[in-house]
Amino acid sequence: MEIRLVVIRTKDQSRLADFYSLLGLKFDYHKHGNSPMHYSATIGSLVFEIYPLTKSQTEEDCSTRLGFAIDNFEQTLNLLKTNGIPFSEPVQTDFGFLTIVSDPDGRKIELYKK
């Protein structure tokens, strides 16, 4: 089994796409079928999408926690710092060397040194 799709929803798609682009994701802005316009990036065989909130949603779900192994760990942290985005002090864990940052909606994102 493998995960093929992760969708997060937000009030401000472009702000979230800008943030995740700092982590190295490259987005297309498109729609398919009856879907609304949304951002989409491919990570290996995984599609990561940023959709607008549904009509019944009033707030983002901030309980989703994501983790990315990134190639340019130190450069990414410098880019986050330059953009005023706080992150935890990087530490070695049983799962690897990592830091934790929050996306603009408040989701915790684990960044691992690849």
N, C-alpha and C positions, 0 to 999 in steps of 0.2 A: 504494500500500500504506500502511496505517497500523496502528499497534499498538493493539489493543483491550483487552488483558488483561495485567496483571502480578500475579503471586501470589508473596508471600513467606511463608515458614513459620517458626514460632517456638514456643518452649516457653511463652511468656507473651504471649498475644494482647492482653490488655487493656493491659499495659504498653506494647507497641508501638503500639497504637491511640492511647493517650494521647500518646505522643511525636509521632506523625504529625499528630495533631490540633493540636499547637502550631504546625505548619507551615501550618495552614489547611484540612486535610482534614476532611470531615464524614462520619462512619461510621454505617452501619446494622449491627446485629448480627443475623444471620439464617442460615438454611440453605435450600437448594433441592435437590430430588431426594434423592440419597443422600449429599450432602455433609455434613461436620460443621458445627457452628455456627462462623461466621467473621465477620470484619469486612469491610465492603465500602464503598468510596467511589468516586464518579465524578468524573473530571477530564476535562472535555470529553467525547469519545467513548471514553475509556479507563476501564476498571474496574480499580481497585487493591484487591487483597484480601489480608487477613492470615489465614492458615490455621494450624491447629496442625500440629506435625510429623507426618509419616506414622508408621505403626507401625515401619517399618524405619529411621527416622532417630533418631539420638541427639543430634545437634548441628545448630544452624542453619547454613545456607550463608551465610557472611559475605563471600564473594567478589563477590556482586552489588553493583553500584554504581548508584545512582539519581541523577537530577538533576531538580530542580523549578525552574521559573521562578515566582517568587512576587510578588504585587502589593505587599504591605506588608513590604518587605525589612527596613527599619530597625526597624519594630515587632516583626517576628518575631525579629530578633536580640536585641532587648531582652527579649522573652518567654523566649527560650532562656537568656539570662544570668540573668534572675530565677529561673529554675528550675534553675540550677546546671549547665547543659549547655554544655560547652566547644565552641568552634568556632574555625576558623582566622581570622586577620586577613583581612578582605575585600580582594580585589585585582582589578584590571582585567586580564582575559586576552583572548586572541583570540576567545573564545567569549562574553564578557560579564563583568560585574562579579559576582564570586561569593565565597562562603565555603564551607568544607567542615566538616560536622558528622558525627558517628557516631551511628547509632541505638542503642538499648539492646543490640542483639545484636552490634554492631560493624560493621555495613555503613556504608560511606562514602556520604554523601549530599551532593551538590553543590546548593547553593541559589543561584540566579541572581536578580539584581534584574531584574524584569520592566519 
